[in-house]
Amino acid sequence: MSVRECYSTAFASAIIVALGGFLVGFDTAVLSGAAGALKNYFLLNDLALNIVIVSALVGTIFGAAGAGRLADLFGRRGILLGIAFIYFISSLGCATAWSSQVFVIARVVSGLGIGAATVVVPLYIAEIAPANRRGQLVCIFQLNIVIGILASFISNYLIALAPQSEEAAWRWMLAVVALPATLYLILLLLVPESPRWLVLKGRFHEAADALAELGVLQSTDKVATIRVSFGQELPAGREPLFQSKYSRPILLVLVLAALNQFSGINALMYYAPSIFVIAGAGRNAALLQSIAIGSISVFFTIIAMLTIDVIGRRTLIRIGSIGMGICLLIVAWQFSLPLGWDRAMILLGLLGFIAFFSFSQGAVIWVFISEIFPNAVRAQGQSFGATIHWTLAALISWVFPMVAGGFASVAFVFFALLMLLQLLWALYFMPETSGRTLEEVQNFSLSYQDEN
């Protein structure tokens, strides 16, 4: 096999595994178009509807918290296959639910798959990618998330236009997820196991073969380097994450994951149609504007994917922090205007925010979390970061609808101030990981030397 073919194998494996992001995005956003129909069918009040919407996020917390340990025990590929199966089962469960209780259970199961995917997909891609393209390849996961969100908006819009009952429409919206889930399950059978996980399990010859297949020319030497990176640490899955020597990567990931959610992104994406209704748009116009948001996300995620290994992770975060802060202030100003006033700039503010978020935080978070932790605790660290991410997503998605009606401008000012905090963090504390092997990242992530 030639070097080019080997790199093609790594790229193809990353593409296939990253399709899990499509399911994350689609499943996360699908309820935005079905919420009204669900409220009518199950006779839900506003509180009950909010519980239905947030139920999947509850599942994501548990899925993210447990996926790292499971990936260490059963392998990255094995857990990915389980995630695909969860998506398929939960989709059918939601589409055939005969009560709100059954629907909530199915959404919690769906959330387990979403949370686990945000752990294992970036983890796997980071472990198979060459250092000079790791950011780009892990970014494919985020690109698939935003493509999935866009596809969900388009799918919901087209299904809503079809001549059918309201009940049939929402059931079809949720059943559609089973199709990409089935394709994902089949394609995962074609990808190799992570060579770093094979090293962790002592399967050194298999790891060398996997590395050679993925384009590493001196795979035996690379296996030796990976083995050395463990030092005196315990085997994967038994080395505790929460100890003082890992405090630096833990703190870095905690801050990045928290600021990702406190940018306000999930508040905007989960409730994009209703935000535009508050701003004065009709229901169909809101759905079309949601499609516009999805298109902007895809375009600027592609730009980030092409530049993240060139200008670095920190530069993307710095640019994004400034842009998001300005756009959030525009949105806050527009929401502060009295009813009846022209709010045309709300669209500019929201789309501008989505553009800067997609170019920065959206692209960087999964890349950074997947590479900053040492080999022995990488899966646990990825779980930690994803758990923080989804816990805050659930909290914000629960609270934001309560303040969007009368205090939306205050909420967006709060998010803007946090983007200023993010800028300062990126300027003075965030290390640059671009172009380094995972073992090189491990060396400086465990050091308190100033990397700026």
Buried (B, 14 or more C-beta within 10 A) or exposed (E): EEEEEBBBBBBEBBBBBBBBBBBBBBBBBBBBBBBBBBBEBBEBEEEBBBBBBBBBBBBBBBBBBBBBBBBBEBBBBBBBBBBBBBBBBBBBBBBEBEEBEEBBBBBBBBBBBBBBBBBBBBBBBBBBBBBEBBBBBBBBBBBBBBBBBBBBBBBBBEBBEEEEEBEEBBBBBBBBBBEBBBBBBEBBEEBBBBBBBBBBBEBBEBBBBBBBBBBBEEBEEBBBBBBEBBEEBEEBBEBEBEEEEBEBBBEBBEBBBBBBBBBBBBBBBBBBBBBBBBBBBEBEBBBBBBBBBBBBBBBBBBBBBEBBBEEBBBBBBBBBBBBBBBBBBBBBBBBEBEEEEEBEBBBEBBBBBBBBBBBBBBBBBBBBBBBBBBBBBBBBBBBBBBBBBBBBBBBBBBEBBEBBEEBBBEBBBBBBBBBEBBBEBBEEBBBBBBBBBBBBBBEBBBEEEEEE
